[in-house]
Amino acid sequence: MSLSPRHAVYVGSFDPVTLGHFDIISRGARLFDRVTVGIGVNPGKSPLFTPQERVELLQDVLKPLANVRVECFEGLTVNFVRRCGASVTLRGIRTLTDLDAEFTMSLANHVLAPDIETVFLMAGEKYSHISSSLIKQIAQLSPETETDPLNAFVPVEVIEPLRAKFRNLR
Ligand code: ADP
């Protein structure tokens, strides 16, 4: 089967989706005809949001981007990319630490699937400090105020579901 060079797949945990992820996806959606966002489901991990909740949150946040769709997958990224009929994996780079890990992963993926290329986008300067794990700590430790500090980190659609998770855990 020939794989489309105009279709990119962006994978991650998205637990939850952040403004940094949204920035990479919207820039990817301008560079490629189609972008598939793949939520990696790892049975060994216990995420804050269930796979179904993450699909719904991402679909809500990505509604303005008509050429982007969202799916869950298990197993190797390259197998998911191939199943999608795509030939590009899109990744975001925030720091030198990301670069190191991403470089190793892209080399391994290239051995597994030489016909699939990894394309890297540098994080936007406003978002390079943002990670899902940092956001979960802020949500857990910061009080709920009218102008929620989480607005600086996650799309507005994520704030209430994220606050609700920690309310339910208290
Ligand atoms: P994982 O938990 O599997 O590392 P993430 O959902 O955190 O997955 O990240 C998926 C991809 O998005 C990775 O390429 C990661 O480097 C990138 N990424 C994460 N946060 C940001 C950000 N703030 N800006 C740009 N890229 C990011």
Backbone and ligand atoms as CSV (ligand in chain L), in Angstrom:
chain,resi,resn,atom,element,x,y,z
A,1,MET,N,N,0.858,-1.200,0.000
A,1,MET,CA,C,0.000,0.000,0.000
A,1,MET,C,C,0.893,1.249,0.000
A,2,SER,N,N,0.572,2.269,-0.837
A,2,SER,CA,C,1.391,3.482,-0.800
A,2,SER,C,C,0.874,4.413,0.297
A,3,LEU,N,N,1.831,5.000,1.009
A,3,LEU,CA,C,1.486,5.821,2.170
A,3,LEU,C,C,1.498,7.297,1.755
A,4,SER,N,N,0.527,8.065,2.244
A,4,SER,CA,C,0.412,9.455,1.801
A,4,SER,C,C,1.419,10.374,2.491
A,5,PRO,N,N,2.202,11.121,1.688
A,5,PRO,CA,C,3.144,12.069,2.284
A,5,PRO,C,C,2.440,13.327,2.786
A,6,ARG,N,N,1.171,13.468,2.475
A,6,ARG,CA,C,0.425,14.668,2.869
A,6,ARG,C,C,-0.417,14.424,4.118
A,7,HIS,N,N,-0.221,13.249,4.724
A,7,HIS,CA,C,-0.999,12.890,5.917
A,7,HIS,C,C,-0.013,12.618,7.061
A,8,ALA,N,N,-0.117,13.404,8.142
A,8,ALA,CA,C,0.805,13.233,9.272
A,8,ALA,C,C,0.040,12.718,10.484
A,9,VAL,N,N,0.748,11.952,11.324
A,9,VAL,CA,C,0.151,11.410,12.547
A,9,VAL,C,C,0.926,11.973,13.738
A,10,TYR,N,N,0.194,12.507,14.705
A,10,TYR,CA,C,0.805,13.101,15.903
A,10,TYR,C,C,0.361,12.266,17.098
A,11,VAL,N,N,1.296,11.563,17.727
A,11,VAL,CA,C,0.910,10.686,18.834
A,11,VAL,C,C,1.387,11.243,20.172
A,12,GLY,N,N,0.711,10.852,21.220
A,12,GLY,CA,C,1.098,11.258,22.571
A,12,GLY,C,C,0.105,10.691,23.568
A,13,SER,N,N,0.294,11.071,24.821
A,13,SER,CA,C,-0.639,10.609,25.856
A,13,SER,C,C,-1.816,11.581,26.007
A,14,PHE,N,N,-1.535,12.878,25.833
A,14,PHE,CA,C,-2.583,13.900,25.914
A,14,PHE,C,C,-3.418,13.760,27.192
A,15,ASP,N,N,-2.712,13.689,28.314
A,15,ASP,CA,C,-3.383,13.431,29.608
A,15,ASP,C,C,-3.183,14.628,30.551
A,16,PRO,N,N,-3.742,15.806,30.292
A,16,PRO,CA,C,-4.660,16.150,29.188
A,16,PRO,C,C,-3.929,16.912,28.081
A,17,VAL,N,N,-4.698,17.210,26.989
A,17,VAL,CA,C,-4.174,18.054,25.903
A,17,VAL,C,C,-3.854,19.447,26.449
A,18,THR,N,N,-2.716,20.004,25.998
A,18,THR,CA,C,-2.264,21.312,26.490
A,18,THR,C,C,-2.255,22.332,25.335
A,19,LEU,N,N,-1.972,23.597,25.685
A,19,LEU,CA,C,-1.825,24.625,24.635
A,19,LEU,C,C,-0.622,24.313,23.749
A,20,GLY,N,N,0.406,23.646,24.312
A,20,GLY,CA,C,1.577,23.260,23.523
A,20,GLY,C,C,1.205,22.224,22.471
A,21,HIS,N,N,0.427,21.214,22.863
A,21,HIS,CA,C,-0.045,20.222,21.879
A,21,HIS,C,C,-0.891,20.920,20.798
A,22,PHE,N,N,-1.808,21.782,21.251
A,22,PHE,CA,C,-2.716,22.438,20.304
A,22,PHE,C,C,-1.927,23.252,19.275
A,23,ASP,N,N,-0.863,23.913,19.748
A,23,ASP,CA,C,-0.028,24.709,18.846
A,23,ASP,C,C,0.609,23.810,17.773
A,24,ILE,N,N,1.156,22.671,18.201
A,24,ILE,CA,C,1.801,21.757,17.228
A,24,ILE,C,C,0.747,21.215,16.244
A,25,ILE,N,N,-0.428,20.842,16.761
A,25,ILE,CA,C,-1.458,20.257,15.877
A,25,ILE,C,C,-1.942,21.304,14.870
A,26,SER,N,N,-2.175,22.549,15.324
A,26,SER,CA,C,-2.696,23.539,14.364
A,26,SER,C,C,-1.634,23.914,13.335
A,27,ARG,N,N,-0.358,23.957,13.748
A,27,ARG,CA,C,0.687,24.229,12.745
A,27,ARG,C,C,0.818,23.043,11.792
A,28,GLY,N,N,0.700,21.823,12.315
A,28,GLY,CA,C,0.743,20.619,11.464
A,28,GLY,C,C,-0.413,20.611,10.468
A,29,ALA,N,N,-1.571,21.073,10.911
A,29,ALA,CA,C,-2.763,21.070,10.045
A,29,ALA,C,C,-2.625,22.076,8.897
A,30,ARG,N,N,-1.713,23.059,9.064
A,30,ARG,CA,C,-1.449,23.987,7.953
A,30,ARG,C,C,-0.397,23.420,6.994
A,31,LEU,N,N,0.471,22.540,7.525
A,31,LEU,CA,C,1.547,21.988,6.687
A,31,LEU,C,C,1.105,20.762,5.896
A,32,PHE,N,N,0.147,19.993,6.460
A,32,PHE,CA,C,-0.267,18.732,5.837
A,32,PHE,C,C,-1.743,18.817,5.440
A,33,ASP,N,N,-2.135,17.971,4.469
A,33,ASP,CA,C,-3.556,17.945,4.075
A,33,ASP,C,C,-4.402,17.403,5.223
A,34,ARG,N,N,-3.855,16.385,5.906
A,34,ARG,CA,C,-4.600,15.766,7.018
A,34,ARG,C,C,-3.666,15.494,8.175
A,35,VAL,N,N,-4.205,15.615,9.396
A,35,VAL,CA,C,-3.453,15.217,10.588
A,35,VAL,C,C,-4.344,14.276,11.399
A,36,THR,N,N,-3.786,13.125,11.789
A,36,THR,CA,C,-4.485,12.242,12.722
A,36,THR,C,C,-3.778,12.338,14.065
A,37,VAL,N,N,-4.538,12.631,15.108
A,37,VAL,CA,C,-3.985,12.663,16.458
A,37,VAL,C,C,-4.234,11.277,17.070
A,38,GLY,N,N,-3.146,10.602,17.448
A,38,GLY,CA,C,-3.253,9.246,18.003
A,38,GLY,C,C,-3.001,9.272,19.505
A,39,ILE,N,N,-3.996,8.859,20.260
A,39,ILE,CA,C,-3.831,8.808,21.715
A,39,ILE,C,C,-3.298,7.420,22.059
A,40,GLY,N,N,-2.060,7.380,22.533
A,40,GLY,CA,C,-1.444,6.094,22.857
A,40,GLY,C,C,-2.022,5.553,24.159
A,41,VAL,N,N,-2.565,4.338,24.083
A,41,VAL,CA,C,-3.134,3.721,25.282
A,41,VAL,C,C,-2.171,2.642,25.742
A,42,ASN,N,N,-1.640,2.854,26.945
A,42,ASN,CA,C,-0.645,1.930,27.495
A,42,ASN,C,C,-1.263,1.230,28.708
A,43,PRO,N,N,-1.599,-0.071,28.577
A,43,PRO,CA,C,-2.293,-0.768,29.657
A,43,PRO,C,C,-1.519,-0.743,30.983
A,44,GLY,N,N,-0.195,-0.530,30.924
A,44,GLY,CA,C,0.613,-0.505,32.146
A,44,GLY,C,C,0.545,0.823,32.897
A,45,LYS,N,N,-0.017,1.866,32.291
A,45,LYS,CA,C,-0.033,3.201,32.917
A,45,LYS,C,C,-1.412,3.493,33.486
A,46,SER,N,N,-1.460,4.352,34.532
A,46,SER,CA,C,-2.794,4.749,35.001
A,46,SER,C,C,-2.962,6.260,34.825
A,47,PRO,N,N,-3.497,6.657,33.688
A,47,PRO,CA,C,-3.645,8.076,33.390
A,47,PRO,C,C,-4.766,8.714,34.202
A,48,LEU,N,N,-4.767,10.057,34.249
A,48,LEU,CA,C,-5.836,10.774,34.953
A,48,LEU,C,C,-7.142,10.663,34.168
A,49,PHE,N,N,-7.078,10.837,32.860
A,49,PHE,CA,C,-8.271,10.771,32.006
A,49,PHE,C,C,-8.304,9.426,31.276
A,50,THR,N,N,-9.493,8.834,31.166
A,50,THR,CA,C,-9.630,7.580,30.425
A,50,THR,C,C,-9.405,7.861,28.933
A,51,PRO,N,N,-9.099,6.816,28.145
A,51,PRO,CA,C,-8.930,7.048,26.705
A,51,PRO,C,C,-10.161,7.733,26.093
A,52,GLN,N,N,-11.366,7.302,26.468
A,52,GLN,CA,C,-12.586,7.899,25.904
A,52,GLN,C,C,-12.702,9.381,26.285
A,53,GLU,N,N,-12.356,9.704,27.539
A,53,GLU,CA,C,-12.401,11.116,27.960
A,53,GLU,C,C,-11.400,11.944,27.165
A,54,ARG,N,N,-10.209,11.368,26.910
A,54,ARG,CA,C,-9.187,12.105,26.157
A,54,ARG,C,C,-9.617,12.310,24.697
A,55,VAL,N,N,-10.280,11.291,24.122
A,55,VAL,CA,C,-10.800,11.442,22.746
A,55,VAL,C,C,-11.799,12.602,22.723
A,56,GLU,N,N,-12.732,12.604,23.691
A,56,GLU,CA,C,-13.788,13.625,23.677
A,56,GLU,C,C,-13.209,15.024,23.890
A,57,LEU,N,N,-12.234,15.138,24.826
A,57,LEU,CA,C,-11.617,16.451,25.074
A,57,LEU,C,C,-10.895,16.955,23.826
A,58,LEU,N,N,-10.112,16.060,23.205
A,58,LEU,CA,C,-9.369,16.470,22.008
A,58,LEU,C,C,-10.334,16.846,20.878
A,59,GLN,N,N,-11.405,16.062,20.705
A,59,GLN,CA,C,-12.351,16.371,19.624
A,59,GLN,C,C,-12.983,17.738,19.852
A,60,ASP,N,N,-13.279,18.033,21.107
A,60,ASP,CA,C,-13.869,19.321,21.452
A,60,ASP,C,C,-12.903,20.471,21.131
A,61,VAL,N,N,-11.654,20.306,21.596
A,61,VAL,CA,C,-10.640,21.352,21.421
A,61,VAL,C,C,-10.295,21.543,19.938
A,62,LEU,N,N,-10.303,20.441,19.163
A,62,LEU,CA,C,-9.837,20.497,17.770
A,62,LEU,C,C,-10.962,20.743,16.767
A,63,LYS,N,N,-12.177,21.019,17.285
A,63,LYS,CA,C,-13.339,21.246,16.400
A,63,LYS,C,C,-13.056,22.274,15.296
A,64,PRO,N,N,-12.328,23.386,15.589
A,64,PRO,CA,C,-12.102,24.369,14.517
A,64,PRO,C,C,-11.187,23.862,13.396
A,65,LEU,N,N,-10.492,22.755,13.599
A,65,LEU,CA,C,-9.541,22.272,12.588
A,65,LEU,C,C,-10.182,21.131,11.791
A,66,ALA,N,N,-10.709,21.469,10.582
A,66,ALA,CA,C,-11.532,20.523,9.827
A,66,ALA,C,C,-10.724,19.328,9.305
A,67,ASN,N,N,-9.411,19.459,9.138
A,67,ASN,CA,C,-8.621,18.361,8.557
A,67,ASN,C,C,-7.907,17.518,9.628
A,68,VAL,N,N,-8.397,17.604,10.879
A,68,VAL,CA,C,-7.771,16.838,11.972
A,68,VAL,C,C,-8.797,15.860,12.551
A,69,ARG,N,N,-8.360,14.595,12.751
A,69,ARG,CA,C,-9.247,13.655,13.456
A,69,ARG,C,C,-8.482,12.990,14.584
A,70,VAL,N,N,-9.220,12.354,15.478
A,70,VAL,CA,C,-8.632,11.822,16.714
A,70,VAL,C,C,-8.961,10.331,16.830
A,71,GLU,N,N,-7.977,9.548,17.231
A,71,GLU,CA,C,-8.185,8.093,17.431
A,71,GLU,C,C,-7.324,7.609,18.579
A,72,CYS,N,N,-7.708,6.502,19.193
A,72,CYS,CA,C,-6.844,5.844,20.185
A,72,CYS,C,C,-6.106,4.700,19.502
A,73,PHE,N,N,-4.938,4.344,20.046
A,73,PHE,CA,C,-4.268,3.155,19.519
A,73,PHE,C,C,-3.449,2.503,20.620
A,74,GLU,N,N,-3.188,1.208,20.424
A,74,GLU,CA,C,-2.269,0.482,21.317
A,74,GLU,C,C,-1.135,-0.036,20.459
A,75,GLY,N,N,0.030,-0.207,21.041
A,75,GLY,CA,C,1.138,-0.806,20.296
A,75,GLY,C,C,2.069,0.231,19.710
A,76,LEU,N,N,2.859,-0.218,18.734
A,76,LEU,CA,C,3.911,0.637,18.177
A,76,LEU,C,C,3.343,1.784,17.350
A,77,THR,N,N,3.963,2.966,17.514
A,77,THR,CA,C,3.530,4.143,16.739
A,77,THR,C,C,3.600,3.869,15.239
A,78,VAL,N,N,4.721,3.279,14.790
A,78,VAL,CA,C,4.877,3.098,13.333
A,78,VAL,C,C,3.768,2.212,12.748
A,79,ASN,N,N,3.306,1.233,13.523
A,79,ASN,CA,C,2.216,0.382,13.025
A,79,ASN,C,C,0.922,1.177,12.917
A,80,PHE,N,N,0.700,2.076,13.899
A,80,PHE,CA,C,-0.494,2.921,13.850
A,80,PHE,C,C,-0.415,3.889,12.655
A,81,VAL,N,N,0.768,4.476,12.452
A,81,VAL,CA,C,0.938,5.425,11.337
A,81,VAL,C,C,0.627,4.714,10.012
A,82,ARG,N,N,1.140,3.494,9.880
A,82,ARG,CA,C,0.919,2.742,8.647
A,82,ARG,C,C,-0.565,2.386,8.486
A,83,ARG,N,N,-1.203,1.969,9.578
A,83,ARG,CA,C,-2.644,1.654,9.518
A,83,ARG,C,C,-3.450,2.868,9.065
A,84,CYS,N,N,-2.991,4.068,9.444
A,84,CYS,CA,C,-3.687,5.304,9.041
A,84,CYS,C,C,-3.450,5.616,7.561
A,85,GLY,N,N,-2.484,4.938,6.932
A,85,GLY,CA,C,-2.138,5.236,5.534
A,85,GLY,C,C,-1.260,6.471,5.428
A,86,ALA,N,N,-0.658,6.896,6.542
A,86,ALA,CA,C,0.187,8.097,6.541
A,86,ALA,C,C,1.652,7.690,6.421
A,87,SER,N,N,2.508,8.664,6.065
A,87,SER,CA,C,3.939,8.323,5.994
A,87,SER,C,C,4.775,9.278,6.833
A,88,VAL,N,N,4.120,10.109,7.655
A,88,VAL,CA,C,4.849,11.087,8.458
A,88,VAL,C,C,4.382,11.004,9.905
A,89,THR,N,N,5.360,10.998,10.824
A,89,THR,CA,C,5.054,11.163,12.249
A,89,THR,C,C,5.455,12.572,12.624
A,90,LEU,N,N,4.556,13.299,13.231
A,90,LEU,CA,C,4.821,14.677,13.646
A,90,LEU,C,C,5.164,14.666,15.125
A,91,ARG,N,N,6.236,15.374,15.504
A,91,ARG,CA,C,6.623,15.457,16.917
A,91,ARG,C,C,6.932,16.900,17.281
A,92,GLY,N,N,6.797,17.229,18.547
A,92,GLY,CA,C,7.147,18.560,19.034
A,92,GLY,C,C,8.404,18.473,19.893
A,93,ILE,N,N,9.257,19.486,19.798
A,93,ILE,CA,C,10.497,19.515,20.592
A,93,ILE,C,C,10.477,20.747,21.484
A,94,ARG,N,N,10.586,20.536,22.796
A,94,ARG,CA,C,10.604,21.676,23.720
A,94,ARG,C,C,12.007,22.035,24.169
A,95,THR,N,N,12.793,21.026,24.499
A,95,THR,CA,C,14.083,21.259,25.160
A,95,THR,C,C,15.138,20.329,24.560
A,96,LEU,N,N,16.394,20.513,25.009
A,96,LEU,CA,C,17.454,19.610,24.560
A,96,LEU,C,C,17.192,18.186,25.045
A,97,THR,N,N,16.556,18.073,26.197
A,97,THR,CA,C,16.217,16.731,26.709
A,97,THR,C,C,15.222,16.054,25.769
A,98,ASP,N,N,14.211,16.820,25.318
A,98,ASP,CA,C,13.252,16.270,24.335
A,98,ASP,C,C,14.004,15.842,23.079
A,99,LEU,N,N,14.931,16.710,22.634
A,99,LEU,CA,C,15.642,16.455,21.375
A,99,LEU,C,C,16.383,15.124,21.455
A,100,ASP,N,N,17.057,14.905,22.570
A,100,ASP,CA,C,17.820,13.685,22.769
A,100,ASP,C,C,16.907,12.456,22.674
A,101,ALA,N,N,15.812,12.503,23.426
A,101,ALA,CA,C,14.886,11.355,23.453
A,101,ALA,C,C,14.212,11.169,22.094
A,102,GLU,N,N,13.824,12.279,21.479
A,102,GLU,CA,C,13.105,12.193,20.196
A,102,GLU,C,C,14.023,11.694,19.080
A,103,PHE,N,N,15.300,12.089,19.141
A,103,PHE,CA,C,16.256,11.663,18.129
A,103,PHE,C,C,16.417,10.143,18.186
A,104,THR,N,N,16.581,9.629,19.414
A,104,THR,CA,C,16.730,8.171,19.586
A,104,THR,C,C,15.471,7.448,19.089
A,105,MET,N,N,14.307,8.003,19.461
A,105,MET,CA,C,13.059,7.337,19.067
A,105,MET,C,C,12.874,7.358,17.553
A,106,SER,N,N,13.249,8.492,16.921
A,106,SER,CA,C,13.039,8.569,15.475
A,106,SER,C,C,13.995,7.619,14.745
A,107,LEU,N,N,15.215,7.431,15.290
A,107,LEU,CA,C,16.144,6.473,14.662
A,107,LEU,C,C,15.593,5.048,14.786
A,108,ALA,N,N,15.067,4.719,15.972
A,108,ALA,CA,C,14.497,3.373,16.174
A,108,ALA,C,C,13.297,3.175,15.243
A,109,ASN,N,N,12.446,4.207,15.148
A,109,ASN,CA,C,11.286,4.083,14.263
A,109,ASN,C,C,11.708,3.930,12.807
A,110,HIS,N,N,12.821,4.570,12.452
A,110,HIS,CA,C,13.271,4.487,11.064
A,110,HIS,C,C,13.784,3.086,10.736
A,111,VAL,N,N,14.354,2.413,11.742
A,111,VAL,CA,C,14.781,1.015,11.530
A,111,VAL,C,C,13.533,0.139,11.363
A,112,LEU,N,N,12.527,0.381,12.207
A,112,LEU,CA,C,11.303,-0.429,12.156
A,112,LEU,C,C,10.510,-0.178,10.867
A,113,ALA,N,N,10.534,1.091,10.406
A,113,ALA,CA,C,9.703,1.466,9.253
A,113,ALA,C,C,10.424,2.544,8.447
A,114,PRO,N,N,11.335,2.116,7.526
A,114,PRO,CA,C,12.136,3.097,6.782
A,114,PRO,C,C,11.305,4.001,5.883
A,115,ASP,N,N,10.073,3.592,5.571
A,115,ASP,CA,C,9.234,4.422,4.675
A,115,ASP,C,C,8.453,5.494,5.447
A,116,ILE,N,N,8.623,5.555,6.765
A,116,ILE,CA,C,7.914,6.573,7.562
A,116,ILE,C,C,8.935,7.579,8.092
A,117,GLU,N,N,8.719,8.858,7.814
A,117,GLU,CA,C,9.628,9.918,8.254
A,117,GLU,C,C,9.076,10.608,9.495
A,118,THR,N,N,9.992,11.090,10.341
A,118,THR,CA,C,9.558,11.898,11.482
A,118,THR,C,C,9.837,13.367,11.155
A,119,VAL,N,N,8.832,14.201,11.340
A,119,VAL,CA,C,8.989,15.646,11.129
A,119,VAL,C,C,8.858,16.328,12.487
A,120,PHE,N,N,9.861,17.156,12.822
A,120,PHE,CA,C,9.871,17.831,14.128
A,120,PHE,C,C,9.486,19.296,13.972
A,121,LEU,N,N,8.655,19.775,14.860
A,121,LEU,CA,C,8.378,21.209,14.942
A,121,LEU,C,C,8.894,21.696,16.288
A,122,MET,N,N,9.565,22.852,16.278
A,122,MET,CA,C,9.999,23.436,17.550
A,122,MET,C,C,8.767,23.949,18.291
A,123,ALA,N,N,8.752,23.767,19.599
A,123,ALA,CA,C,7.651,24.308,20.407
A,123,ALA,C,C,7.598,25.822,20.229
A,124,GLY,N,N,6.386,26.363,20.235
A,124,GLY,CA,C,6.231,27.816,20.216
A,124,GLY,C,C,6.865,28.399,21.481
A,125,GLU,N,N,7.444,29.614,21.387
A,125,GLU,CA,C,8.191,30.133,22.552
A,125,GLU,C,C,7.280,30.316,23.765
A,126,LYS,N,N,5.979,30.498,23.525
A,126,LYS,CA,C,5.057,30.695,24.659
A,126,LYS,C,C,4.701,29.377,25.344
A,127,TYR,N,N,5.059,28.244,24.684
A,127,TYR,CA,C,4.554,26.957,25.176
A,127,TYR,C,C,5.641,25.966,25.564
A,128,SER,N,N,6.910,26.359,25.434
A,128,SER,CA,C,7.967,25.355,25.564
A,128,SER,C,C,8.125,24.851,27.005
A,129,HIS,N,N,7.535,25.534,27.971
A,129,HIS,CA,C,7.636,25.091,29.377
A,129,HIS,C,C,6.445,24.207,29.769
A,130,ILE,N,N,5.511,23.977,28.844
A,130,ILE,CA,C,4.251,23.313,29.227
A,130,ILE,C,C,4.335,21.800,29.019
A,131,SER,N,N,3.937,21.063,30.053
A,131,SER,CA,C,3.808,19.605,29.914
A,131,SER,C,C,2.546,19.170,30.657
A,132,SER,N,N,1.999,18.022,30.263
A,132,SER,CA,C,0.776,17.531,30.920
A,132,SER,C,C,1.026,17.270,32.398
A,133,SER,N,N,2.235,16.783,32.749
A,133,SER,CA,C,2.478,16.460,34.160
A,133,SER,C,C,2.546,17.727,35.019
A,134,LEU,N,N,3.154,18.800,34.470
A,134,LEU,CA,C,3.193,20.075,35.196
A,134,LEU,C,C,1.763,20.588,35.435
A,135,ILE,N,N,0.945,20.476,34.425
A,135,ILE,CA,C,-0.425,20.977,34.526
A,135,ILE,C,C,-1.219,20.224,35.602
A,136,LYS,N,N,-0.986,18.913,35.684
A,136,LYS,CA,C,-1.701,18.131,36.712
A,136,LYS,C,C,-1.278,18.584,38.108
A,137,GLN,N,N,0.010,18.913,38.262
A,137,GLN,CA,C,0.468,19.407,39.582
A,137,GLN,C,C,-0.167,20.752,39.902
A,138,ILE,N,N,-0.223,21.637,38.901
A,138,ILE,CA,C,-0.815,22.962,39.144
A,138,ILE,C,C,-2.298,22.804,39.494
A,139,ALA,N,N,-2.987,21.919,38.771
A,139,ALA,CA,C,-4.422,21.725,39.027
A,139,ALA,C,C,-4.649,21.176,40.436
A,140,GLN,N,N,-3.736,20.345,40.871
A,140,GLN,CA,C,-3.880,19.731,42.193
A,140,GLN,C,C,-3.593,20.743,43.304
A,141,LEU,N,N,-2.628,21.648,43.061
A,141,LEU,CA,C,-2.122,22.497,44.147
A,141,LEU,C,C,-2.689,23.919,44.148
A,142,SER,N,N,-3.240,24.370,43.020
A,142,SER,CA,C,-3.699,25.770,43.001
A,142,SER,C,C,-5.188,25.824,43.289
A,143,PRO,N,N,-5.623,26.830,44.069
A,143,PRO,CA,C,-7.042,26.931,44.375
A,143,PRO,C,C,-7.833,27.358,43.133
A,144,GLU,N,N,-9.112,27.023,43.111
A,144,GLU,CA,C,-9.956,27.420,41.982
A,144,GLU,C,C,-10.361,28.870,42.181
A,145,THR,N,N,-9.903,29.742,41.280
A,145,THR,CA,C,-10.253,31.164,41.386
A,145,THR,C,C,-10.997,31.554,40.120
A,146,GLU,N,N,-11.553,32.775,40.140
A,146,GLU,CA,C,-12.372,33.187,38.994
A,146,GLU,C,C,-11.539,33.236,37.707
A,147,THR,N,N,-10.351,33.891,37.783
A,147,THR,CA,C,-9.458,33.851,36.610
A,147,THR,C,C,-8.470,32.704,36.851
A,148,ASP,N,N,-8.845,31.535,36.349
A,148,ASP,CA,C,-8.100,30.312,36.667
A,148,ASP,C,C,-6.695,30.359,36.051
A,149,PRO,N,N,-5.629,30.127,36.862
A,149,PRO,CA,C,-4.270,30.134,36.300
A,149,PRO,C,C,-4.065,29.069,35.218
A,150,LEU,N,N,-4.918,28.039,35.210
A,150,LEU,CA,C,-4.777,26.977,34.199
A,150,LEU,C,C,-4.998,27.500,32.776
A,151,ASN,N,N,-5.673,28.677,32.673
A,151,ASN,CA,C,-5.886,29.282,31.351
A,151,ASN,C,C,-4.593,29.499,30.581
A,152,ALA,N,N,-3.481,29.654,31.296
A,152,ALA,CA,C,-2.196,29.902,30.630
A,152,ALA,C,C,-1.578,28.609,30.099
A,153,PHE,N,N,-2.173,27.462,30.421
A,153,PHE,CA,C,-1.546,26.179,30.098
A,153,PHE,C,C,-2.395,25.256,29.213
A,154,VAL,N,N,-3.720,25.307,29.396
A,154,VAL,CA,C,-4.580,24.363,28.658
A,154,VAL,C,C,-5.696,25.104,27.924
A,155,PRO,N,N,-6.221,24.510,26.829
A,155,PRO,CA,C,-7.378,25.115,26.171
A,155,PRO,C,C,-8.539,25.222,27.167
A,156,VAL,N,N,-9.376,26.225,26.965
A,156,VAL,CA,C,-10.419,26.529,27.937
A,156,VAL,C,C,-11.346,25.320,28.188
A,157,GLU,N,N,-11.554,24.505,27.153
A,157,GLU,CA,C,-12.460,23.342,27.268
A,157,GLU,C,C,-11.947,22.312,28.281
A,158,VAL,N,N,-10.638,22.376,28.600
A,158,VAL,CA,C,-10.025,21.352,29.468
A,158,VAL,C,C,-10.170,21.725,30.955
A,159,ILE,N,N,-10.383,23.030,31.220
A,159,ILE,CA,C,-10.276,23.490,32.611
A,159,ILE,C,C,-11.285,22.817,33.542
A,160,GLU,N,N,-12.560,22.838,33.180
A,160,GLU,CA,C,-13.556,22.272,34.097
A,160,GLU,C,C,-13.375,20.753,34.283
A,161,PRO,N,N,-13.193,19.971,33.193
A,161,PRO,CA,C,-12.956,18.538,33.397
A,161,PRO,C,C,-11.724,18.251,34.269
A,162,LEU,N,N,-10.688,19.089,34.140
A,162,LEU,CA,C,-9.465,18.890,34.927
A,162,LEU,C,C,-9.730,19.239,36.395
A,163,ARG,N,N,-10.388,20.349,36.630
A,163,ARG,CA,C,-10.737,20.728,38.013
A,163,ARG,C,C,-11.623,19.647,38.645
A,164,ALA,N,N,-12.561,19.120,37.859
A,164,ALA,CA,C,-13.499,18.111,38.398
A,164,ALA,C,C,-12.758,16.855,38.841
A,165,LYS,N,N,-11.725,16.458,38.088
A,165,LYS,CA,C,-10.950,15.259,38.462
A,165,LYS,C,C,-10.387,15.410,39.867
A,166,PHE,N,N,-9.801,16.586,40.160
A,166,PHE,CA,C,-9.148,16.746,41.469
A,166,PHE,C,C,-10.171,16.995,42.581
A,167,ARG,N,N,-11.320,17.610,42.225
A,167,ARG,CA,C,-12.399,17.740,43.214
A,167,ARG,C,C,-12.854,16.345,43.653
A,168,ASN,N,N,-12.990,15.442,42.658
A,168,ASN,CA,C,-13.465,14.085,42.968
A,168,ASN,C,C,-12.453,13.273,43.739
A,169,LEU,N,N,-11.156,13.644,43.605
A,169,LEU,CA,C,-10.113,12.874,44.306
A,169,LEU,C,C,-9.974,13.321,45.759
A,170,ARG,N,N,-10.514,14.545,46.083
A,170,ARG,CA,C,-10.303,15.077,47.440
A,170,ARG,C,C,-11.145,14.345,48.472
L,1,ADP,P1,P,4.110,11.519,25.925
L,1,ADP,O1,O,3.385,11.584,27.244
L,1,ADP,O2,O,3.967,10.229,25.172
L,1,ADP,O3,O,5.516,12.094,25.938
L,1,ADP,P2,P,2.916,13.959,25.165
L,1,ADP,O4,O,1.446,13.976,25.003
L,1,ADP,O5,O,3.464,14.634,26.363
L,1,ADP,O6,O,3.319,12.468,25.010
L,1,ADP,O7,O,3.651,14.610,23.917
L,1,ADP,C1,C,3.414,14.228,22.564
L,1,ADP,C2,C,4.324,15.031,21.654
L,1,ADP,O8,O,4.086,16.416,21.862
L,1,ADP,C3,C,5.821,14.849,21.868
L,1,ADP,O9,O,6.468,14.977,20.618
L,1,ADP,C4,C,6.184,16.010,22.774
L,1,ADP,O10,O,7.544,16.373,22.664
L,1,ADP,C5,C,5.282,17.083,22.203
L,1,ADP,N1,N,4.946,18.135,23.164
L,1,ADP,C6,C,4.488,17.981,24.432
L,1,ADP,N2,N,4.301,19.175,25.022
L,1,ADP,C7,C,4.648,20.116,24.100
L,1,ADP,C8,C,4.714,21.559,24.108
L,1,ADP,N3,N,4.402,22.248,25.196
L,1,ADP,N4,N,5.117,22.189,22.983
L,1,ADP,C9,C,5.475,21.475,21.889
L,1,ADP,N5,N,5.457,20.118,21.819
L,1,ADP,C10,C,5.058,19.449,22.901
